[in-house]
Amino acid sequence: MKHAVVIGGGHNGLVCAWYLAKAGHRVTVLEKRDIIGGAAVTEEFHPGFRNSVASYTVSLLNPKVIADLDLARHGLRIVERRMGNFLPLPDGRALEAGPGRTKASVAQFSERDAAALEGYERMLENAASVLRDLLLRTPPNVTDGNWLSAVPELLKAASLGKRFSQLSLEARRDVLDLFTCSAAEILDRWFESDPVKALFGFDGIVGAWTSPHTPGTGYVLLHHCFGEVNGNRGAWGHAIGGMGAITQSMRRACEERGVTIRTATPVATIETDKGRVCAVVTEDGARHPADLIASNIHPQLLVGTLLADALLPEDFRRRIGHWQSGSGTFRMNLALDRLPDFTARPNRGDTPGDHLTAGIIIAPSLDYMDRAYLDSRAHGWSRQPVVEMLIASTLDDSLAPEGKHVASLFCQHVAPTLPADFPGGSSWDDHRETVADLMIDTVDRHAPGFRDSVIARQALSPLDLERKLSLVGGDIFHGKLSLNQLFSARPVLGYGAYRGPLKGLYMCGASTHPGGGVTGVPGHNAAREILSDIRARRV
């Protein structure tokens, strides 16, 4: 039996801990905050009002992880939105997306686009099926060892090549385009209507401080399409009790397996001995000996802080120092005294319309998204921002008092950091409330009276997200989903198989394959590699 220490009690750390404990090993999880869950937590932000603080919607959580940890038995219940997405427009029209809705709604804007919809969705699903196959696989790793150590990696590459070759030539071309082209380029090939392209193009910039015209955003679009809710592929849902319900059910699963979870226990350093990790020292001076350590934190925090004094390959340290983070995100949680009343869909009666259960996207065109990005680069934040609003209390009355509601605002674009000479101050603390007002006013333009309905708000700038949740640069993915930071190169080519540059050191967070989102996959895959090394006596 080995003793493993997992640094960071976010969902991937908990998943990794569960699999290691299930295999009979002793596992300790150390979490710096006083609550487990990382960015997937539910907290009260105003008396009587609770909401998912950072991550706020469910789709990418892997079905195998859900089944293996038996999360339903541990209290997790996920419900599907009654409408997928809702795009209100300045002229009073709107687009709706969801089963049985999308085609008819698109046809109001373009019969041609409605006819193209089936082909577009088939193309995406073919590509998403490849991505789903890759999710639970460890990427082939570049190795400097002898030919014997390279054989397993060659076999992995051959297996992946075989899966790709099973696609038609047309589908292979589509996959290549999605991995390399911009979201705008992909959508321009399929659709003519600006609102229709905006409806689908939003997925290409979620969590990415970039323009939909930037090459590579086609992959970001695809990354948000491989999920499912209760077996329904491509659907989005809500965890009853908020995103913290996911990590609390994981905590119960871990504790059932004997995992020790310590909150309010920030780690100060990782001790090493002769090229091997040997212990974790917490900020209170306690030393936790370990046979292996799995890091669920941002790679720059791991290398630059916890391993600051360790002897690491210089190129690895340098490249982690240049790891690109910053998703251009400003996150808000609002307490409301009533539901918003959209000009495009006026409320009728007391029952929330289906559109109020949807992801409500305020971004009428790809060019609007592009201008928002360019404006944020020039001005620090976009003065006409992109906002997605989700009113979770329309699906979950446990989050707010009767007759009241909570709303999540996921806002883009803002600069992850402000320049030293920025007018009015270089810290986001100097501008947080100004930008929060702007985001509320942006919704108010489509739902007059919305500003007056806000009882209280929690505003989290990129700096707040970094301080509160250790999301460097406010990056919700622990690093950009760019081609040089994907698959075998996530986080660094040669260390893409969840193993760090020291013996006994592993990485199990969103900075590893397949990247960000509440998936549980990095934790699952890292645990598999750790157990493989234990069986092979490499630990």
C-alpha positions in Angstrom: 0.0 0.0 0.0 1.3 3.4 -1.0 0.5 6.8 0.6 -0.6 9.4 -1.9 -1.1 13.1 -1.2 -3.4 15.0 -3.5 -2.8 18.8 -3.6 -6.0 20.6 -4.3 -9.5 19.5 -3.4 -11.2 20.5 -6.7 -13.3 17.9 -8.5 -10.3 16.4 -10.4 -8.4 16.0 -7.2 -11.3 14.2 -5.6 -11.8 11.9 -8.5 -8.1 11.0 -8.6 -8.2 10.3 -4.8 -11.2 8.1 -5.1 -9.6 5.8 -7.7 -6.4 5.5 -5.7 -8.3 4.7 -2.5 -10.4 2.2 -4.3 -7.2 0.4 -5.3 -6.4 0.1 -1.7 -3.9 2.9 -1.2 -3.9 5.5 1.6 -4.8 8.9 0.3 -4.8 12.4 1.8 -6.3 15.4 0.1 -5.1 18.9 1.1 -7.3 21.8 0.2 -6.3 25.4 1.0 -9.9 26.7 1.3 -12.3 25.9 4.1 -14.6 24.2 1.6 -13.9 21.4 -0.8 -14.6 21.6 -4.5 -12.3 24.2 -6.1 -14.2 26.1 -8.7 -17.2 23.8 -8.5 -18.7 25.0 -5.2 -22.0 26.4 -4.0 -21.9 29.2 -1.4 -24.3 31.7 0.2 -23.4 35.1 -1.2 -26.3 37.0 0.4 -28.5 35.9 3.3 -30.9 33.3 1.9 -29.3 33.2 -1.6 -27.0 30.5 -2.7 -25.4 29.9 -6.1 -22.6 28.2 -7.9 -19.7 30.6 -7.3 -17.6 29.9 -10.4 -18.5 27.0 -12.7 -22.2 27.1 -13.1 -23.6 24.5 -15.5 -23.3 20.7 -16.2 -22.7 18.8 -19.4 -19.1 17.7 -19.6 -19.0 15.6 -16.4 -18.0 12.2 -17.7 -20.6 9.4 -17.4 -17.9 6.9 -16.4 -16.8 9.1 -13.5 -20.5 9.5 -12.5 -21.1 5.8 -12.6 -17.8 4.6 -11.0 -18.1 7.0 -8.0 -21.9 6.2 -7.8 -22.5 9.9 -7.4 -26.3 9.5 -7.6 -26.2 7.3 -4.5 -24.1 10.0 -2.8 -26.8 12.7 -3.5 -26.1 14.0 -7.0 -29.2 14.8 -9.1 -28.9 16.6 -12.4 -31.9 18.0 -14.4 -31.9 19.1 -18.0 -32.7 22.7 -19.0 -36.1 23.1 -20.5 -34.5 25.1 -23.3 -30.8 24.8 -24.3 -29.9 28.4 -25.3 -31.8 31.7 -25.8 -30.4 34.6 -27.9 -32.4 37.8 -27.5 -31.7 40.4 -30.2 -31.8 44.2 -30.1 -34.7 44.3 -32.6 -37.0 42.3 -30.3 -36.6 39.0 -32.1 -34.9 35.9 -30.5 -33.4 32.6 -31.3 -34.1 29.4 -29.3 -32.1 26.2 -29.2 -32.9 22.8 -27.9 -34.6 19.5 -28.8 -37.5 20.2 -31.1 -36.9 23.9 -31.2 -33.7 24.8 -33.0 -34.7 24.2 -36.6 -38.0 26.1 -36.5 -36.4 29.0 -34.7 -33.5 29.2 -37.2 -36.0 29.1 -40.1 -37.4 32.4 -38.9 -34.1 33.9 -39.8 -33.0 31.8 -42.8 -34.7 28.8 -44.5 -31.3 28.0 -45.9 -29.7 27.9 -42.5 -32.5 25.7 -41.2 -31.9 23.3 -44.1 -28.1 23.3 -43.3 -28.7 22.6 -39.6 -28.8 18.8 -39.8 -25.6 18.6 -41.7 -23.8 20.9 -39.3 -25.0 19.0 -36.3 -23.9 15.7 -37.9 -20.5 17.1 -38.6 -20.1 18.3 -35.0 -21.3 14.9 -33.6 -18.8 13.0 -35.8 -16.0 15.1 -34.5 -17.2 15.0 -31.0 -17.3 11.2 -31.1 -13.6 11.2 -31.9 -13.0 13.6 -29.0 -15.1 11.4 -26.6 -12.9 8.4 -27.6 -9.8 10.4 -26.8 -11.0 11.7 -23.4 -10.3 8.7 -21.4 -7.0 7.8 -23.1 -3.6 9.0 -22.0 -2.0 10.9 -24.9 1.1 9.4 -26.5 4.1 10.8 -24.6 7.4 12.0 -26.2 10.2 10.1 -24.5 13.9 10.5 -24.3 14.3 6.9 -23.2 15.5 3.9 -25.1 13.5 2.2 -27.8 11.8 -0.1 -25.3 10.3 2.8 -23.4 9.0 4.2 -26.7 7.1 1.1 -27.7 4.0 1.8 -25.6 3.8 5.3 -26.9 4.0 4.1 -30.5 1.2 1.6 -29.8 -0.9 4.4 -28.4 -0.3 6.6 -31.4 -1.2 3.6 -33.7 -4.4 3.0 -31.8 -5.4 6.7 -32.1 -4.5 6.6 -35.8 -6.7 3.6 -36.3 -9.7 5.3 -34.7 -9.2 8.4 -36.9 -8.9 6.2 -40.0 -12.3 4.7 -39.3 -13.9 8.0 -40.2 -14.8 8.9 -43.7 -12.4 11.2 -45.6 -15.0 14.0 -45.3 -15.2 13.5 -41.5 -11.4 13.5 -41.2 -11.3 16.8 -43.0 -14.0 18.2 -40.7 -12.0 17.1 -37.6 -8.8 18.7 -39.0 -10.7 22.0 -39.7 -12.2 22.1 -36.2 -8.8 21.7 -34.6 -7.2 24.4 -36.7 -9.7 26.9 -38.1 -11.5 29.7 -36.4 -15.1 29.3 -35.2 -16.1 32.0 -37.5 -14.6 30.3 -40.5 -16.4 27.0 -39.7 -19.8 28.8 -39.2 -19.5 30.9 -42.3 -19.3 27.7 -44.4 -22.6 26.5 -43.0 -24.8 29.5 -42.3 -25.7 33.0 -43.6 -27.6 34.6 -40.8 -25.6 36.6 -38.2 -27.8 35.6 -35.2 -27.6 31.9 -36.2 -23.8 32.1 -36.4 -23.8 33.9 -33.0 -26.0 31.3 -31.4 -23.4 28.6 -32.2 -20.3 30.8 -32.2 -20.6 31.7 -28.5 -19.2 28.2 -27.7 -16.1 29.1 -29.6 -15.1 31.9 -27.2 -16.4 30.5 -23.8 -13.5 30.8 -21.4 -11.2 32.1 -24.2 -9.9 35.6 -24.3 -10.0 35.8 -28.0 -12.0 36.6 -31.1 -14.2 34.0 -32.9 -12.1 34.9 -35.9 -9.0 33.5 -34.3 -7.6 30.2 -35.6 -8.1 27.4 -33.1 -11.4 28.7 -31.7 -13.1 25.9 -33.8 -11.6 23.5 -31.2 -13.0 25.5 -28.3 -16.4 25.2 -30.0 -15.9 21.5 -30.3 -14.7 21.2 -26.7 -18.1 22.4 -25.5 -20.0 19.9 -27.6 -18.8 16.5 -26.3 -20.9 16.4 -23.1 -24.2 15.0 -22.1 -26.9 15.1 -19.4 -28.5 11.9 -18.2 -27.6 10.2 -21.5 -28.7 13.0 -23.8 -25.7 14.0 -25.8 -25.1 17.7 -26.4 -27.5 18.7 -23.6 -26.8 21.1 -20.7 -28.2 20.7 -17.2 -28.2 21.9 -13.6 -27.0 20.0 -10.5 -29.7 20.4 -7.8 -28.0 22.4 -5.1 -25.6 24.0 -7.5 -22.2 22.8 -8.7 -21.1 22.2 -5.1 -23.5 19.3 -5.1 -21.1 17.5 -7.5 -18.1 17.9 -5.4 -19.9 17.2 -2.1 -21.1 13.9 -3.6 -17.5 13.2 -4.6 -16.4 14.0 -1.1 -18.9 11.5 0.3 -17.7 8.9 -2.2 -14.1 9.5 -1.2 -14.7 9.4 2.5 -16.6 6.1 2.1 -13.4 4.8 0.6 -11.3 6.0 3.5 -9.8 9.1 1.9 -8.6 11.7 4.5 -9.7 15.2 3.4 -8.2 18.3 5.1 -9.6 21.7 4.3 -8.1 25.1 5.4 -4.7 23.4 4.8 -2.7 25.3 2.2 0.5 23.7 1.0 3.8 25.7 1.3 6.3 23.4 -0.4 7.0 19.9 -1.8 10.1 18.3 -0.5 12.3 16.2 -2.7 15.2 13.8 -2.2 17.5 12.6 -5.0 15.1 13.4 -7.8 12.0 12.0 -6.1 9.2 13.8 -4.2 9.1 12.6 -0.6 6.8 14.9 1.4 4.4 17.9 1.4 4.8 20.7 4.0 1.8 22.8 4.8 1.9 26.5 5.7 1.3 25.6 9.4 4.6 23.7 9.3 3.1 20.2 9.3 5.0 17.6 7.2 3.1 14.9 5.3 5.4 12.2 4.0 4.3 10.7 0.7 5.2 7.9 -1.7 3.6 9.9 -4.5 2.0 13.4 -4.9 -0.7 14.3 -7.4 -1.1 18.0 -8.1 -4.5 19.3 -9.0 -3.4 23.0 -9.0 -2.3 25.3 -11.8 1.1 24.3 -13.2 2.7 27.7 -12.5 1.7 27.4 -8.9 3.1 23.9 -8.7 6.4 24.8 -10.4 6.9 28.4 -9.4 5.8 28.1 -5.8 5.7 24.6 -4.4 8.7 23.4 -6.3 10.5 26.8 -6.4 13.6 25.3 -4.9 13.5 21.9 -6.5 16.0 20.8 -9.1 13.9 20.5 -12.3 14.8 20.4 -16.0 15.4 24.0 -16.9 13.5 23.8 -20.2 10.4 22.4 -18.3 10.6 25.2 -15.7 11.0 27.8 -18.5 8.1 26.6 -20.5 5.7 26.3 -17.5 6.7 29.9 -16.8 5.4 30.8 -20.3 2.2 28.7 -19.9 -0.6 30.8 -21.3 -3.5 31.5 -19.0 -6.2 34.1 -19.0 -9.8 33.5 -20.1 -11.0 37.1 -20.2 -13.7 36.2 -17.7 -15.7 38.4 -15.2 -18.0 36.3 -13.1 -21.1 37.6 -11.2 -23.8 36.1 -9.0 -26.9 38.1 -8.5 -29.8 37.9 -6.0 -33.0 39.0 -7.7 -36.4 40.0 -6.3 -38.2 38.9 -9.6 -37.4 37.2 -12.9 -36.1 39.3 -15.8 -38.7 40.3 -18.4 -37.1 40.2 -21.8 -38.5 42.4 -24.6 -38.1 39.5 -27.0 -40.1 37.1 -24.7 -42.4 39.0 -22.3 -43.3 37.0 -19.1 -46.7 35.5 -18.9 -48.0 34.6 -15.5 -46.0 33.4 -12.6 -44.5 30.3 -14.2 -41.0 30.9 -15.7 -41.0 30.6 -19.4 -38.7 27.9 -20.8 -36.3 30.6 -22.1 -35.6 31.6 -18.5 -34.2 28.1 -17.8 -31.8 28.4 -20.8 -28.3 29.8 -21.2 -29.3 33.4 -22.2 -26.7 34.7 -24.5 -26.2 38.4 -25.1 -24.0 38.6 -28.2 -26.0 39.2 -31.4 -23.2 38.5 -34.0 -19.7 37.1 -34.4 -18.6 40.7 -35.2 -20.0 41.8 -31.9 -17.9 39.2 -30.1 -14.9 40.2 -32.1 -15.3 43.9 -31.2 -15.8 42.9 -27.6 -12.4 41.2 -27.6 -10.6 44.0 -29.4 -12.1 46.6 -27.1 -11.0 44.7 -24.1 -7.4 44.6 -25.4 -7.5 48.4 -26.0 -9.6 49.5 -23.1 -9.2 46.8 -20.4 -12.8 45.6 -20.8 -15.4 45.6 -23.5 -17.8 48.4 -23.3 -20.3 46.2 -25.2 -19.5 42.9 -23.5 -20.6 39.3 -24.2 -22.8 38.0 -21.3 -24.3 34.6 -20.7 -26.9 34.5 -18.0 -28.2 31.4 -16.3 -31.1 31.6 -13.7 -30.6 28.4 -11.9 -33.4 29.0 -9.5 -35.9 28.4 -12.3 -34.9 24.8 -12.1 -33.9 24.6 -8.4 -35.9 26.3 -5.7 -33.4 25.4 -3.0 -31.1 28.3 -4.0 -33.3 31.3 -3.2 -36.2 32.3 -0.9 -39.7 31.7 -2.3 -40.5 34.1 -5.1 -36.9 35.2 -5.4 -34.2 34.1 -7.8 -30.4 33.8 -8.3 -28.6 34.4 -11.6 -25.1 33.6 -12.8 -23.5 36.1 -15.2 -20.6 34.8 -17.2 -19.1 37.9 -18.8 -16.5 38.5 -21.5 -14.3 40.1 -22.5 -12.0 41.7 -19.8 -8.3 41.8 -19.8 -6.9 39.1 -17.4 -4.4 41.7 -16.0 -4.4 45.5 -16.5 -1.2 47.3 -17.5 0.8 49.2 -14.9 -0.1 52.6 -16.4 -3.8 51.8 -16.8 -5.9 55.0 -16.1 -7.5 54.9 -12.7 -5.3 52.2 -11.3 -3.7 49.0 -12.5 -5.5 46.6 -10.1 -8.9 45.1 -10.9 -9.9 46.1 -7.4 -10.0 49.7 -8.7 -12.5 48.9 -11.5 -14.5 45.9 -10.3 -17.7 47.7 -9.4 -17.7 49.9 -12.6 -17.5 46.7 -14.7 -20.1 45.0 -12.6 -22.5 47.9 -13.3 -21.8 47.6 -17.0 -22.6 43.9 -17.0 -26.0 44.5 -15.3 -26.8 47.4 -17.7 -26.0 45.1 -20.6 -28.7 42.7 -19.5 -31.1 45.6 -18.7 -31.0 46.7 -22.3 -32.7 43.5 -23.3 -34.8 43.1 -20.1 -35.8 46.6 -19.0 -36.1 46.8 -15.2 -33.5 44.1 -14.6 -31.2 46.6 -12.8 -33.9 47.4 -10.3 -34.5 43.7 -9.6 -31.0 43.2 -8.3 -31.1 42.8 -4.5 -27.4 42.0 -4.0 -24.4 40.9 -6.2 -21.1 39.1 -6.0 -18.6 40.3 -8.6 -15.5 38.4 -9.3 -12.8 39.9 -11.5 -10.0 37.9 -13.0 -7.9 38.9 -10.0 -10.7 37.8 -7.6 -10.9 34.4 -9.3 -7.2 34.0 -8.9 -7.1 35.0 -5.2 -10.2 33.1 -4.3 -9.9 29.9 -6.4 -6.3 29.9 -7.6 -7.3 30.4 -11.2 -4.2 32.1 -12.5 -5.2 35.1 -14.7 -8.8 34.1 -13.9 -8.5 31.3 -16.4 -11.3 28.8 -15.9 -9.5 26.1 -17.9 -6.1 26.3 -16.0 -4.6 27.3 -19.3 -5.7 28.2 -22.9 -7.1 25.5 -25.1 -4.7 26.4 -27.9 -3.0 23.9 -30.2 0.3 24.2 -28.4 -1.4 23.4 -25.1 -3.5 20.4 -26.0 -3.2 16.6 -25.9 0.4 15.4 -25.6 1.5 19.1 -25.1 -0.7 19.7 -22.1 1.0 21.1 -20.1 4.4 20.4 -21.8 5.4 18.1 -24.6 7.2 15.2 -22.9 5.0 15.5 -19.8 1.6 15.0 -21.3 1.0 11.6 -19.7 0.2 13.0 -16.2 3.7 12.4 -14.9 5.8 15.3 -13.7 9.6 15.8 -14.0 10.3 14.2 -10.6 9.8 10.6 -9.7 6.5 10.2 -7.8 5.1 13.5 -9.0 1.9 13.5 -11.0 -0.5 16.1 -12.4 -4.2 15.5 -12.3 -5.8 18.9 -12.9 -7.3 20.8 -15.9 -3.8 21.7 -17.1 -3.6 18.1 -18.4 -5.5 16.3 -21.1 -8.3 16.9 -22.0 -8.4 20.4 -20.4 -10.9 22.4 -18.5 -14.5 22.1 -17.6 -16.1 20.0 -14.9 -15.3 16.6 -16.5 -13.4 14.6 -13.9 -11.4 13.1 -16.7 -7.9 14.4 -15.8 -8.4 13.0 -12.3 -9.6 9.7 -13.7 -6.7 9.4 -16.2 -4.0 10.5 -13.8 -5.1 7.8 -11.3 -4.9 5.2 -14.0 -1.3 6.1 -14.8 -0.4 6.2 -11.1 -1.8 2.8 -10.5 0.0 1.5 -13.6 3.3 2.8 -12.2 2.6 1.3 -8.8 2.0 -2.1 -10.4 5.2 -1.8 -12.5 7.1 -0.8 -9.3 8.0 2.6 -10.6 6.7 4.1 -7.4 
